[in-house]
Amino acid sequence: MTWKVTPSGPLSGEIDVPGDKSITHRGYIFGAMARGRTVVSNPLIAEDTESTLKAVINLGVKVEREEGAVVIYGEGKESLTEPGDVLDLGNSGTSVRLLAGLLSGCSFFSTLTGDTSLRSRPMARIVEPLRMMGAAVDGRGEGSLPPLSIRGGGLKGIRYASPVASAQIKSCVLIAAISAAGQTVFTEPSLSRDHTERIMEHTGISFERDGNTLTLDGGQSPSGAEIAVPGDISSAAFFLVAAAVLKGSSLTVRGVGINPTRTGLLDLLEAMDVKIDVKEQPGSGPEPVADITVTGSGSLKGLDVPVEWIPRIIDEIPLVAVAAAAAEGRTVIRGAEELRIKESDRIATTVRMLRRAGVDASETADGFVVEGGADIRCSDHDSNGDHRIAMASVILSLMGNSSSTVVDTACVATSFPGFTNSMNSLAPGTITDLAKDQ
């Protein structure tokens, strides 16, 4: 699939974005573990989250779809049954890592696999603690790559210090720890996304936090709950950055989750002199929610991004690069080596995207340097099968001197299947699907 992207003038108005992908995944998994009825409202309906939901169904859990919600009838994690086939999780790294934690606590055999991209994603950092807990986990490269085979059950609590701040590693270990005998103590070097901790608390799982260390006693069982999923700030980010770089824009994204572990992009844009207004709204779920308005002045400033901000902006860094291209001065990203092992090597693909558009950008081992202020030229962009690179290429192209193309855009359906409709609702004709236009 190839998109033609026509440069846009200022964006104005209000828009909604789909439900948060991270919270949707966790809502489905905790609903499967819970005793009682769990209602996940406003879930993201996309390929990645559907992979998790299908896996839950294949583990014997009763699921019903209602308008705007998914209802899960949990009977406790002990009621999960051995799947009759491998669990194909498509392109979803979150699915494989969180489900590995769940299945490690189940006394049956299961296999997790996915597409070509997923089968190249590293798994050693979850396999190590799961094996320490007593699960039999194997895979390609001595367990470092999917497919992963798991024979679980009989887990014991451990003390584990993660080498990196990763919400997926943390969530995998915590989900397994719920089924383990004894106490699990998990430490990370800095605070990663805390959606799992919020859902644990919301569903009655008790734990203690001391700085970046979590202590959880095993043998607990989550209770069914109402899990309201806010709009995904990682999806909102594309429109917020578009408004920031297009002078004269005034755009509001409604009902967005503003979990402090996820709002690094807002802090970064403000540091670049972008005007942002956040109006918190009442919510019924475990996450804070707000309407976010960005006003585009057209005078962004480059900056040296603090390394400690990186965990809070890790998914948005390709968009940080787009903002940097529009800014005056130099922007430097360091400490982002995790980008090398995403759906693509996002350091390489981000720099390639910028250079194609005439931006002076260079890679480093753990990030990149962008010299802003250049005129953005039209270009032919390649997503390399990475949904965030595809959408970031669109936002960059909005600033171009004429139409650009973005190829291999089917991957956007993994996280934001309505992206083109949302963009065209703000700026009609901005994105044209060339296959449909022929």
N, C-alpha and C positions, 0 to 999 in steps of 0.2 A: 504494500500500500504506500502510495506517495502523495504527499500534500504539497499544494502550492500555497505559499504564504505571501499575502499582499501587505505591505507596510500600512500601519494604522496611525490615525490621528489620536488625540486624547481619548481616554476611556472614562466614561462616567456612568453613574447609576448604581444599582445594587444587584448582588448575585449571591446565590447559594452554591455550596460545593458539596460533593458526596460525603458520606459518613467516613469517619477516620478508619483507615485500614488497620492500623496497629490494634485499636480497641475492638474492632469487629472480630479479628482473629481470636483475641483473648476472650471475648464474650462467648464465642462458640465453644472454645475449649473448656472454659470454666462451667458453661452450661452442661457440657457432657459429663463433667466430673461431679456436678452438684446433685444433691437430693432435692427434688422439687422442680417446679416450673420456672424456667428462665426465659425472659422476654428481652431480646436484643432489638431495640427500636432504632430506626434510621441506620441500619447496617449498610456498609459498602457492598454493593452488588457488582463485583468485578472478578476477573479470572483468579486472582490470588486468593481472595477470601472465599470464593466458591470452592477452591481446592481444599481449604480447611473444612468447610461445611460438609463436603462430600466424604471426606475422611471420617468425620464424626458419625455420619449416617452409616458408613461401612463398618463402624465399630459397634453397630447395633443400637444406636440412640434414635429415639423417635423425634422427628423434627417436622414442624408444620410452618408453612409460610403464610403470613397475613399481610394485609396492605401496610407497607412501611415497617414491617417487623418480621423477625424469625423467632419462633417459639420452640424451645428445646425442653423436652420432658426427661429430665435426668433422674436416674435411679441410683446414683452413686457410682464412683469410679470402679467399684468391684463388679458392677453389672456389665461393663464393657466386654465385648466378645471378639474373639480372634477373627480378623478380616479374611474373607475367602480369596482375596487376590492381593497383589501389591497395591500400596496406596500411592497413586500417581499425583504428585503435588504441583505439576506444571512448572512454573517459573518461580514459585514462592519459597524463598529462603526462610521467611518467618514460619511458614507452615511446617517445614521439615524440622527446624530446630525446636520449636515449641512442642510439636507432636512427639518428637524423640523423648522429651522429658516426660510427657504423659505416658507413653508406651513403655518406658523403662520401669514404670511402677505397675505394669500389668503382666500377670504370669502366663503370657502366651507369646507366640511368635508373630512378628510383623516385619514388613519390608517397606521402606520409604524410598521413593525414587521421583524423578521429574524429567524435564526436558534437557536438552543438551547443555544449556547454560547452567541449570541447577546442578547437573551432575559434575560440573567443574568448580562448584563453590566449596570452600574449605569447611570441613566439619570436625577437625581434630580438637578444636577448642570446646566443643560440647561433648565429644566422645570421651575425652580424658576424665572429666568429673563424673560422667555417668558410669564409666567403668569403675571408678573409685567407690561409687555408691553400691556397686555390685551387679549392675546390669551387664548382660552379655551383648555387646554392640560390635558389629563388624561392618566392613565396607571395603571399597576399593582403596588401594594405597594404605593397607593396614588400618582402615577405618577413617582415613582422612578425607574421603570423597564418597558421595552417594553413587549407587544405592546403598542404604544402610539397612542391615538386618539387626533386629532387636529381639532378644528374649529377656523379658523383664521379670519383675517380682523380687521379693526378698531384699529390697533396698535398705541401706543403713545410712544414717546421717553422717555428714563429713564436714570438715573445715576446708574451705576452698577459697583461695585468693586468685581472682581472675587477672590475667596479665593485661587485659584491656578493659575499658569501660564499654560494655556491650549489653544492651537491653535483651538481645536474643540469648546470649549466654546466661545472663542472670535469670531470665524467665524460664529457660530450660531447666536449670538447676533447682529453682524454687518450685516449679511444677512437680518435678520428680521428688523433691523433699517432702511435699505434702503426703506422699505415699510411703515415705521412708520411716523406719524405726529409729527413734532417737532424734537428736537435734542436729540441724544443719546450720552452719555459720558461713555466710557468703560475703566476701569483701571484693569491692572493685576499686580501681585507682581513683576514679572520679564518678560522680553521679550520672548514670545513664537514664534513659526514659523510665519513668516509674509507673507506667500503666498497669503492669502486673501487680505491683504492690497495692495500688488503688483498688483494683478489682478484688484482690484477696480480702482487703479490709471490708469492701462492699458486700462480699459474699460470706463473711463471718470467719475467715481464716485469720488467726491471731499471729503476730510476729512482733519483733522488736527491732528498732533501727537505732544505731549509734554511728552517726556520721555516714560513712559509705559501707558500713557493715550491717547486714541483716541476719537475724537469728530466728529460726523457725523450728518449732517442734512438730515432728511428723505425726501421722495418724489422725490428722484432722480431715474434715469433709466440708467443702463449700456448700452453702445453701442456695437454692434457686432465688433469683432476684430480678428486678427490673434494671436493665443496663441500657441507659440512654447514650447513644453514640453521637458525639458532636461532629460538626463538619471538620474535615481533615485539614489541618493547617499546612501540611505538605502539599495538598492540592490547591489550597487558597494562595499559597506562596507564588504560584505562577502569575496569578492576576495581580497580586500585591506588587510584585516586582515590575510587571508590565506598566502598572499605573505610576510607579516610582520613576521609570525611565522615560515615559512619554509625557512631555511638558504639557501642563494644563489639565491633566487627569484629576478626577476626584471620584474614587471608587470605594464602595463599601461591600465587604464580604460578610454575610450574616451567619450567626450561629456557629462560629469557629471555636474549636477547642483551644484553650490557652494554657494548657499544662505548662508550668514553668520550665520543665525539662525539654520542651519543644519550641519555645518562643525565641530562640536565639536569633532567628532571622529578623524579628522585629527590633531587637536590640541593635543588630548590625546595621539595618537600614537607618535607624535613628542616628547611629554613629556616622553614617554617610550623609547626614543632614536631610534625610527624608522626613516629611511631616506625617506622623502616624497618630491616629486617635483610636483608643481601645475602650469600648463601652461594655462592661461586663453585664451579662444577662442572667436572669434566674435560670437554674437548671435542676434537673431531677436525678442526675446520674452522678457517678464518682468523679467526673471531670468538670473543671470550670469552663465556662462558655462566654464568648463575647462577639460583638459586631466590631469589625476592624475597618477603619477608613484610612486610605492612603491618598495624599495629595501630591501630585507630581510637579515639582518646581523646575525640573530640568537642570539642576545644579548639584549633582551628587559629588561627594569627595571620596577619593580612594583612601584606604587605610591598611595598616598592618593588623590583620585579624588576630586577636589574642588566642593562643593555643587552647586555653581553657574553655573557649566558646565552641570549639569544634564538635564535641559530642552533642551539643544542642542545635547544630545546624548541618549535621552530617548529610542528611538527605537533600538539603537545599543548596549545597555548595555549587552545583552547576549554575544555579540561579544567581548565587553570589558573584560568579564570574560574569554573568550577563550585566548585573548592576555595575561591576567593576569596569566593564567595557564602556559604559555610559558616563563614568565618573572622571573627574579631573584628577590626575596623579596616579600613583602606583598603588595597587592592592596586592597584598601578599597573603597567601594561605600556607600555613605550616601545620605539621602534626596531624595530617589527614591521610596517612598511609592506608587506612581502612578502605578508602575509595578504590584502591587497586583491586579489591576482591568483591566488588559489587556486581550487578548484572553485566557491566562492562568494566574495564579499567577506567574509572571515571576521571582520573587525573589526565590520562592520555586523551580520552574522547572529548573532555571539556576543552582542553587546550587546542585540539584539532578543530573543534567547532569554532572557537574564537579566531584562529588563524585563517580559516576559510572565509571569514567575514572581514578580514583585513585588520584584525586586532593584534597588537604586539603582545604575545603571551608565550611563556616558556614553562616547561615542566621542571620540578625538582623531585627528589626522591619521595617526599611526603607532602607535596602540594604543588603550587604553581605561583607565578608572578604575572600580573596583568598590568600593562601600561594603558591607562584609559584615555578617552578623549578623541580617538580616531573616528573617522567617518565609517559607518557600517555599510559594507557593500553587499550586494546580492550574492547568493552563493548556493551551491548544492550541498546540503548537509546529509550525513548518514548517521542514524541513531545507533548503529551497531547492536540493534535489538534491545536497547536500554530505554525504557519508558521515560525516565527523567531527562535523558539527553534529547530525546525526540521533542518533548514539550519545551525544554529550555531553548532548543534551536528555533522553535516557533517564536518565543518571546524575543530572542535576539534579532530575528528577521523582521519583527515589527518596526525596528529602527532603521531598516535598510533603505538603500536608495532606489530599489525596485524589487520586484517579486523574487523570492527564493523558493527552493524546494527542500523538502525533508523526506528522505526515503526510509523504508522499513519502519513504518509507524504503527503497524498492527499491535506492537508491544504495548502501546498506551492503554489497551483494554485491560492489562493486568491490574491497573490501579485507578484509571480515570476514563472509563469508556465514553463518557459524555463530554470530553474535553472540547472537541470541535464545536459542538452545539453551544456550549457555554461561552467560548470565545466569540463565536459568530453572533451570539445574542447581544454582546457588548459592541462589537464592530462587525456589522454584516459584511460577508464576503471576504473576511480576513483569511480563512482557511478553506481551500477547495480540495476535495478528494479527486485527484486526477483520474482515477479509475472510474468513478461514478460520473465524471464530467464528460467522458468520451462517448 
